[in-house]
């Protein structure tokens, strides 16, 4: 007998862990002890974002809360994106002989899972309108009938769906019947990126350079976690071959700014956070994994402030799109006069040391340790910035 392959245990970096806690709280308040009809749930998110992780959490918690149910007998799953559209309704609700050519007496999922079973509809946004209409009756009234029959059957099954579609993929009266739980894309929680890499490339994490770390966090990962998984495998392969690694496309915006005064000033600031704009810099970024992750992410925040970008933008922060001339009050620092640039840099630097002192509770020795600089140099810097 072949041993069953177990799913790899999902990881929950800070941003995703916060979502997980919110999701479990929602289960406790909405789904653990339902009064009357069970409210269906829909888990929304872009491809590769981790919808199946939350689906599995719900499934496990539902079984824990209903000890009389079993996974084999009382749970059914259907993926609407791959299942033949014309057969979805019969699969869910069953058929009577003669309902259509070749139809036989057959129970659907709602019958086989029992009164309190769990029905999981993956990619529910791909369900045809006819099946959505019948499912809506189940959600509202707890009633359904087999295709070709007028006999009404009752159910109090729990329904959950997953989708990467927006509400426009559903009937107008369908989408509003669900509790919705949204999983944001990875570019909206860039603080999680390094944790995913640590899980995927493990020991190779220590070899990531300052530039590679900045590049990994700045990239928008349109394929989300699934794309990081693929990139992690490629990274390990290229590292064995001693070849350069790019997360996303090498940035033309960045490469054209090598050796100009503004670039060098930005580089100095980024180096404080163990980051670099220089793709030739192979210095390892990490000294203490994962404690350094917060520092690197703070560095990305500073970079976005300097370059006047939204850290949650859906593009590569190292290769931003051109800004329309009609947008006011958004100035590219690389187009401003150098004295204005210096003023901007001083503001950023002052903010950094203010936060540093706050983090160290005003203790200058502790602040110097965190910043990895001598206490004397720190005091000189604080005096220059008029912070003491």
C-alpha positions in Angstrom: 0.0 0.0 0.0 1.3 3.4 -1.0 1.9 5.9 1.8 -0.3 9.0 1.5 1.6 12.1 0.7 0.9 14.8 3.3 0.4 18.4 2.4 3.3 20.7 3.4 2.4 22.6 6.5 1.5 26.2 5.5 3.5 29.0 7.0 1.9 32.2 8.5 4.2 35.2 8.2 3.1 38.3 10.2 0.6 39.8 7.7 -1.0 36.4 6.9 -1.0 35.4 10.6 -3.1 38.5 11.4 -5.6 37.4 8.7 -5.7 33.9 10.1 -6.5 35.2 13.6 -9.3 37.4 12.1 -10.6 34.4 10.1 -10.7 32.1 13.1 -12.5 34.8 15.1 -15.0 35.1 12.4 -15.5 31.3 12.5 -16.2 31.5 16.3 -18.7 34.3 16.0 -20.5 33.4 12.8 -20.1 29.7 12.0 -19.4 27.8 15.2 -22.9 27.9 16.7 -25.3 29.0 13.9 -28.8 30.0 14.8 -31.3 28.9 12.1 -30.0 28.7 8.5 -26.2 28.5 8.1 -24.7 31.6 6.4 -22.5 30.6 3.4 -18.9 31.9 3.2 -16.9 33.0 0.2 -13.1 33.3 0.3 -11.8 35.8 -2.2 -8.3 36.5 -3.5 -6.1 36.6 -6.5 -4.5 33.4 -8.0 -1.8 31.9 -5.8 -2.6 34.1 -2.8 -3.4 31.1 -0.4 -7.2 30.7 -0.6 -6.8 26.9 -0.1 -5.0 27.5 3.2 -8.1 29.3 4.7 -10.4 26.8 3.1 -8.6 24.0 4.9 -8.7 25.9 8.2 -12.4 26.2 7.9 -12.8 22.6 7.0 -10.8 21.4 10.0 -12.5 23.7 12.4 -15.9 22.6 11.1 -15.1 19.0 11.7 -13.8 19.8 15.2 -17.1 21.6 16.0 -19.3 18.8 14.5 -17.8 15.6 16.0 -20.6 13.5 14.5 -19.3 14.3 10.9 -16.4 12.7 9.0 -14.3 14.0 6.2 -15.0 11.0 4.0 -18.8 10.9 4.4 -19.9 14.5 5.1 -17.6 16.7 3.0 -17.7 17.1 -0.8 -15.7 19.4 -3.0 -16.3 20.6 -6.5 -14.1 22.8 -8.6 -16.3 24.8 -11.0 -13.4 25.9 -13.2 -12.6 22.4 -14.4 -15.9 20.5 -13.9 -18.1 20.4 -17.0 -20.5 23.4 -16.7 -23.5 21.4 -18.0 -23.1 18.8 -15.3 -22.6 21.0 -12.2 -26.3 21.2 -11.3 -26.8 17.5 -11.5 -23.7 16.8 -9.5 -24.9 19.1 -6.7 -28.6 18.3 -6.6 -28.9 14.9 -8.2 -31.0 13.6 -11.0 -34.0 11.4 -11.7 -34.1 8.9 -14.6 -35.4 10.6 -17.7 -34.4 14.2 -16.6 -32.3 14.3 -19.8 -30.8 11.8 -22.2 -28.8 9.3 -20.3 -29.9 10.5 -16.8 -30.2 8.0 -14.1 -31.5 8.0 -10.5 -28.6 9.5 -8.7 -28.1 11.4 -5.4 -26.3 14.7 -5.6 -23.8 16.2 -3.2 -26.4 17.8 -1.0 -28.0 14.3 -0.3 -24.7 12.4 0.2 -23.2 14.8 2.7 -26.2 14.7 5.0 -28.2 17.3 6.9 -25.2 19.2 8.4 -22.5 18.4 5.9 -20.0 20.7 4.3 -20.0 21.6 0.6 -16.8 23.3 -0.7 -17.2 25.0 -4.1 -13.8 26.0 -5.5 -13.8 28.8 -8.1 -17.5 29.3 -7.5 -17.3 32.4 -9.8 -17.2 29.9 -12.7 -20.6 28.4 -11.9 -23.2 28.8 -14.6 -26.2 31.1 -13.9 -28.6 28.2 -13.8 -26.6 26.4 -11.0 -26.3 29.7 -9.1 -30.0 30.2 -9.2 -30.7 26.7 -7.7 -27.9 27.2 -5.1 -29.5 30.5 -4.1 -32.7 28.6 -3.3 -30.7 26.3 -1.0 -29.1 29.3 0.7 -32.4 31.1 1.3 -34.8 28.3 2.1 -32.7 25.2 2.7 -34.6 23.4 0.0 -33.7 21.8 -3.3 -34.9 19.1 -5.7 -33.2 16.6 -8.0 -33.2 17.5 -11.7 -36.4 15.9 -13.2 -38.2 15.8 -9.8 -40.7 18.0 -8.0 -40.0 16.4 -4.6 -38.6 18.9 -2.2 -35.6 17.9 0.0 -34.3 19.9 3.0 -30.7 20.6 4.0 -28.8 22.7 6.5 -25.5 22.1 4.9 -22.7 24.6 5.3 -21.5 26.1 2.0 -18.2 27.7 1.4 -16.7 28.9 -1.9 -13.4 30.2 -3.2 -13.0 32.6 -6.1 -10.6 35.0 -7.7 -13.5 36.6 -9.6 -15.0 39.9 -8.6 -18.7 40.3 -7.8 -19.5 40.9 -11.5 -19.1 37.1 -12.1 -22.1 36.4 -10.0 -25.9 36.9 -10.3 -26.8 40.3 -8.8 -28.8 38.6 -6.0 -26.2 35.8 -5.4 -23.1 37.5 -4.1 -24.8 39.4 -1.4 -26.0 36.2 0.3 -22.4 35.3 1.4 -20.1 36.4 4.2 -17.0 37.5 2.3 -13.5 37.1 3.5 -10.8 38.7 1.3 -7.1 37.7 1.2 -5.1 40.6 0.0 -2.4 40.1 -2.7 1.2 39.9 -1.7 2.1 43.4 -2.9 -0.3 44.7 -0.2 1.7 42.8 2.5 5.3 43.0 1.4 6.4 42.5 5.0 5.6 38.8 4.5 7.9 38.2 1.4 11.1 37.5 3.3 9.3 35.0 5.6 8.1 33.0 2.5 11.6 33.0 1.1 13.1 31.8 4.4 10.6 28.8 4.3 11.3 28.0 0.7 15.1 28.4 0.4 16.1 27.8 4.0 19.9 27.8 4.3 20.3 29.7 1.0 18.7 32.7 2.6 22.0 33.5 4.2 23.5 34.1 0.8 21.0 36.7 -0.4 22.7 40.0 -1.2 21.6 43.4 -0.1 20.4 44.2 -3.6 18.6 40.8 -4.0 16.7 41.4 -0.7 15.6 44.9 -1.8 14.6 43.5 -5.2 12.6 40.7 -3.7 10.6 43.0 -1.5 10.1 45.7 -4.2 8.8 43.2 -6.7 5.0 43.0 -6.8 4.7 39.2 -7.3 1.6 39.0 -9.6 1.5 35.2 -9.0 1.7 35.8 -5.3 2.9 32.9 -3.0 2.8 30.4 -5.9 5.2 32.6 -7.9 7.6 32.9 -4.9 7.6 29.1 -4.7 8.6 28.8 -8.3 11.2 31.6 -7.9 12.6 29.9 -4.7 13.3 26.7 -6.7 15.0 28.7 -9.5 17.0 30.6 -6.9 18.5 27.4 -5.4 19.3 26.1 -8.9 21.0 29.3 -10.0 22.9 29.6 -6.7 24.4 26.2 -7.4 25.5 27.4 -10.8 26.9 30.6 -9.2 24.7 32.8 -11.5 23.0 36.1 -10.8 19.4 36.0 -9.6 16.7 38.5 -10.5 13.4 38.6 -8.8 11.3 40.0 -11.6 12.8 41.9 -14.4 16.1 43.9 -13.9 15.1 47.5 -13.6 15.9 49.9 -16.4 14.7 52.8 -14.1 17.4 51.8 -11.6 20.3 51.0 -13.9 20.2 54.4 -15.6 20.8 56.1 -12.2 24.0 54.4 -11.2 26.8 56.9 -10.2 24.7 60.0 -10.1 24.9 62.1 -6.8 21.3 61.4 -5.8 21.7 57.7 -6.2 24.7 57.7 -4.0 22.8 59.5 -1.2 20.0 57.0 -1.4 22.5 54.2 -1.3 24.0 55.5 1.9 20.6 55.5 3.6 19.7 52.0 2.3 23.0 50.6 3.6 21.9 51.5 7.1 19.1 48.9 6.6 21.4 46.3 4.9 19.9 47.1 1.5 21.5 48.2 -1.7 20.6 49.6 -5.1 23.9 48.3 -6.5 23.3 45.0 -8.3 27.0 44.4 -8.2 27.0 44.4 -4.4 27.1 40.8 -3.3 27.4 41.5 0.4 25.0 39.2 2.4 22.1 41.2 3.7 21.4 39.2 6.9 23.3 38.7 10.1 20.4 37.5 12.2 17.5 35.7 10.5 14.6 36.4 11.0 15.2 39.4 13.3 16.7 41.4 10.5 13.5 41.1 8.4 11.9 44.1 10.3 14.9 46.2 9.6 14.9 45.4 5.8 11.2 46.2 5.6 11.7 49.5 7.4 14.4 50.2 4.7 11.8 49.5 2.0 9.5 52.0 3.7 12.2 54.6 3.7 13.0 53.9 0.0 9.3 54.5 -0.8 9.2 57.7 1.1 12.3 58.9 -0.8 10.9 58.0 -4.1 7.4 59.1 -3.3 5.8 55.7 -3.9 3.0 53.7 -2.2 4.6 50.7 -0.6 1.4 48.7 -1.5 1.6 49.7 -5.2 0.8 46.9 -7.7 4.1 47.2 -9.6 7.8 46.7 -9.2 8.9 49.5 -6.8 12.4 49.4 -8.5 10.8 50.0 -11.9 7.8 52.3 -11.4 5.6 53.4 -14.3 6.0 56.9 -15.6 3.8 59.4 -13.8 1.2 61.4 -15.8 2.1 65.1 -16.0 -1.4 65.9 -14.9 -0.8 64.5 -11.4 0.1 67.4 -9.1 2.2 67.3 -5.9 3.9 64.1 -6.9 7.5 65.0 -7.6 10.1 62.4 -8.8 13.2 63.1 -6.7 15.4 62.4 -9.6 13.9 65.3 -11.4 14.2 67.9 -8.6 17.0 70.4 -8.0 19.8 68.9 -6.0 19.4 71.3 -3.0 15.7 70.2 -2.8 16.8 66.6 -2.9 19.2 67.3 0.0 16.3 68.8 2.0 14.2 65.7 1.3 17.1 63.4 2.4 17.6 65.4 5.6 13.9 65.0 6.4 14.1 61.2 5.9 17.2 60.9 7.9 15.7 62.9 10.8 12.6 60.7 10.8 14.8 57.6 10.9 16.8 58.8 14.0 13.6 60.0 15.8 12.1 56.5 15.4 15.4 54.9 16.4 15.5 56.8 19.7 11.8 56.0 20.3 12.6 52.3 19.7 15.5 52.5 22.2 13.3 54.4 24.7 15.7 57.3 24.5 18.8 55.2 25.5 21.6 56.3 23.2 23.8 53.3 23.8 20.9 51.0 22.8 20.1 53.2 19.8 23.7 53.0 18.7 23.6 49.2 19.1 20.5 48.9 17.0 21.9 51.2 14.3 25.2 49.3 14.4 27.2 52.5 14.7 29.5 54.0 17.4 27.8 55.9 20.3 30.0 58.9 19.7 29.1 59.0 16.0 25.4 58.6 16.9 25.5 61.6 19.3 27.3 63.7 16.7 24.5 62.8 14.2 21.8 63.6 16.7 23.3 67.0 17.5 23.6 67.8 13.8 19.9 67.0 13.3 19.0 69.1 16.4 17.5 66.0 18.1 19.5 66.6 21.3 
